[in-house]
Amino acid sequence: MKFNRPTNRLSAINIRGVLFGLLVSAASFAWSHDAFAVDSIRTMPDIAPPATVTHYRTKAVDGVKIFYREAGPKDGPVVLLLHGFPTSSHMFRNLIAELADRYHVIAPDYPGYGQSDSPDRAKFNYTFDRYGELVDGLLDQLSVARYAMYVMDYGAPVGWRLALKHPERITGLSSSRTVTPMTKG
């Protein structure tokens, strides 16, 4: 079986980059920020921009310790980064540093991944529903009322559950997986 790549011009566009750009734009629009003042500080030669610090934290949610990375201003628009399989929030370490100057970034590890607990399979349901419940519980504990999401692989079904449960909280959504139509040849 042979698959041919689509020949239309749109398939040549980096959809992932476009979607992530829309996410960042939506989050930026949602936050009233004096961009001129920040840009002025960055262009002044005698003042260096503040260094980004990523905090590594753990919170117990329904008896499960959830590890998460957090960076950026607490009063900034929140960007939730949901990782894929078989990775963890570690996959976002460079992206967190890039976003944290303007956004409050939160990147949790699901149970069984990274540095979060790995409960016994006999007592814990390793499902997207359960991951969604735990991420939602973490966001509640962090008092996060509105957020944009960047989802990757397993992050998509977790993120969709969050969006269906609380559509009013979602300010933007971006995915690293795109569906490209394929034709049989």
C-alpha positions as CSV (number, residue, x, y, z in Angstrom):
1,M,0.0,0.0,0.0
2,K,1.5,3.3,-1.0
3,F,0.4,6.7,0.3
4,N,1.1,9.9,-1.6
5,R,1.5,13.3,0.1
6,P,-1.2,15.8,-0.7
7,T,-0.3,18.3,-3.4
8,N,-2.3,21.2,-2.2
9,R,-0.4,24.3,-1.0
10,L,-1.8,24.3,2.5
11,S,-0.1,21.0,3.3
12,A,3.2,22.8,2.9
13,I,2.4,25.2,5.8
14,N,3.7,24.3,9.2
15,I,0.3,23.8,10.8
16,R,1.9,23.1,14.2
17,G,3.7,26.5,14.2
18,V,0.5,28.3,13.1
19,L,-1.6,26.7,15.9
20,F,1.0,27.4,18.6
21,G,1.2,31.0,17.4
22,L,-2.5,31.3,17.7
23,L,-2.4,29.9,21.2
24,V,0.2,32.4,22.3
25,S,-1.7,35.2,20.6
26,A,-4.9,34.2,22.4
27,A,-3.2,34.0,25.7
28,S,-1.5,37.3,25.1
29,F,-4.7,39.0,24.1
30,A,-6.5,37.7,27.3
31,W,-3.9,39.3,29.5
32,S,-3.8,43.1,29.7
33,H,0.0,43.6,29.6
34,D,2.0,46.7,28.9
35,A,4.1,45.3,26.1
36,F,5.7,48.6,25.3
37,A,7.2,48.8,28.8
38,V,8.5,45.2,28.7
39,D,10.0,45.8,25.2
40,S,11.6,49.0,26.3
41,I,13.3,47.3,29.2
42,R,14.6,44.5,26.9
43,T,16.1,47.0,24.5
44,M,17.9,49.1,27.1
45,P,21.6,48.0,27.2
46,D,22.2,48.6,30.9
47,I,19.2,46.5,32.1
48,A,19.2,42.7,31.6
49,P,15.9,40.9,31.4
50,P,15.1,38.8,34.5
51,A,16.2,35.1,34.4
52,T,13.5,32.5,34.1
53,V,13.2,30.3,37.1
54,T,11.3,27.0,36.8
55,H,9.9,25.7,40.1
56,Y,9.6,21.9,40.6
57,R,6.6,21.2,42.9
58,T,4.4,18.4,44.1
59,K,0.8,18.5,45.2
60,A,-1.4,15.6,46.5
61,V,-4.6,15.3,44.5
62,D,-7.0,12.6,45.6
63,G,-4.2,10.9,47.4
64,V,-1.8,10.9,44.4
65,K,1.3,13.0,44.4
66,I,1.3,15.0,41.1
67,F,4.7,16.5,40.2
68,Y,4.5,19.7,38.1
69,R,6.8,22.4,36.7
70,E,5.7,26.0,37.1
71,A,7.3,29.2,35.9
72,G,6.4,32.8,35.0
73,P,4.4,35.6,36.7
74,K,1.5,34.3,38.9
75,D,-0.7,37.1,37.6
76,G,0.0,36.3,34.0
77,P,-2.2,34.3,31.6
78,V,-1.9,30.6,32.3
79,V,-0.6,28.2,29.7
80,L,-1.1,24.5,30.6
81,L,1.3,22.1,28.9
82,L,0.1,18.5,28.7
83,H,2.7,16.0,27.7
84,G,2.5,12.9,25.6
85,F,3.5,9.2,25.7
86,P,6.1,8.1,26.9
87,T,7.4,11.4,28.1
88,S,6.8,13.8,31.0
89,S,6.8,17.6,31.7
90,H,10.5,17.4,31.1
91,M,9.8,17.5,27.4
92,F,8.7,21.1,27.8
93,R,11.8,22.3,29.7
94,N,12.9,24.6,26.9
95,L,9.4,25.8,25.9
96,I,8.7,26.7,29.6
97,A,11.8,28.9,29.6
98,E,10.6,30.6,26.3
99,L,7.1,31.3,27.6
100,A,7.7,32.1,31.3
101,D,8.7,35.8,30.7
102,R,5.0,36.6,29.9
103,Y,2.9,33.6,30.9
104,H,2.3,31.6,34.0
105,V,3.3,28.1,32.7
106,I,2.2,24.9,34.4
107,A,3.3,21.5,33.1
108,P,2.2,18.4,35.2
109,D,3.4,14.8,35.0
110,Y,0.6,12.3,34.8
111,P,0.6,9.4,37.4
112,G,3.1,6.8,36.3
113,Y,5.1,9.4,34.3
114,G,8.1,11.5,35.3
115,Q,8.2,12.3,38.9
116,S,4.5,11.8,39.8
117,D,3.4,8.8,41.9
118,S,2.9,5.5,40.2
119,P,0.0,4.0,42.1
120,D,-0.6,0.2,42.1
121,R,-2.6,-0.8,39.0
122,A,-5.0,-2.8,41.2
123,K,-6.0,0.3,43.0
124,F,-5.7,3.0,40.3
125,N,-7.3,3.4,36.9
126,Y,-4.7,4.5,34.4
127,T,-7.2,6.2,32.0
128,F,-7.5,9.5,30.3
129,D,-10.6,10.2,32.4
130,R,-8.6,9.7,35.6
131,Y,-5.7,11.8,34.3
132,G,-8.2,14.6,33.4
133,E,-9.7,14.5,36.9
134,L,-6.3,14.7,38.5
135,V,-5.1,17.6,36.3
136,D,-8.4,19.4,37.0
137,G,-7.9,18.8,40.7
138,L,-4.4,20.2,40.5
139,L,-5.6,23.3,38.7
140,D,-8.3,23.8,41.3
141,Q,-5.7,23.6,44.1
142,L,-3.6,26.2,42.2
143,S,-6.7,28.4,41.9
144,V,-6.4,28.5,38.1
145,A,-9.7,29.7,36.7
146,R,-8.7,30.3,33.0
147,Y,-6.0,28.8,30.9
148,A,-4.8,28.1,27.4
149,M,-3.7,24.5,26.6
150,Y,-0.9,23.1,24.5
151,V,-1.5,19.4,24.2
152,M,0.8,16.7,22.8
153,D,-0.2,13.1,22.1
154,Y,-1.7,11.8,25.4
155,G,-2.2,15.4,26.3
156,A,-5.0,15.7,23.7
157,P,-7.5,13.3,25.3
158,V,-6.7,14.7,28.7
159,G,-7.1,18.3,27.5
160,W,-10.4,17.5,25.7
161,R,-11.8,16.2,28.9
162,L,-10.8,19.4,30.7
163,A,-12.4,21.5,27.9
164,L,-15.6,19.5,27.9
165,K,-15.9,19.7,31.7
166,H,-15.0,23.5,31.9
167,P,-15.4,25.1,28.5
168,E,-15.6,28.5,30.1
169,R,-12.0,28.1,31.5
170,I,-10.4,27.6,28.1
171,T,-8.8,30.7,26.5
172,G,-6.9,28.9,23.8
173,L,-6.0,25.4,22.5
174,S,-3.1,24.2,20.5
175,S,-2.0,20.7,19.5
176,S,1.3,19.4,18.2
177,R,-0.5,16.6,16.3
178,T,-2.1,17.5,13.0
179,V,-4.1,15.3,10.7
180,T,-3.0,15.5,7.1
181,P,-5.3,13.9,4.5
182,M,-3.6,11.1,2.7
183,T,-4.7,9.6,-0.6
184,K,-4.2,6.0,-1.7
185,G,-2.0,5.6,-4.7
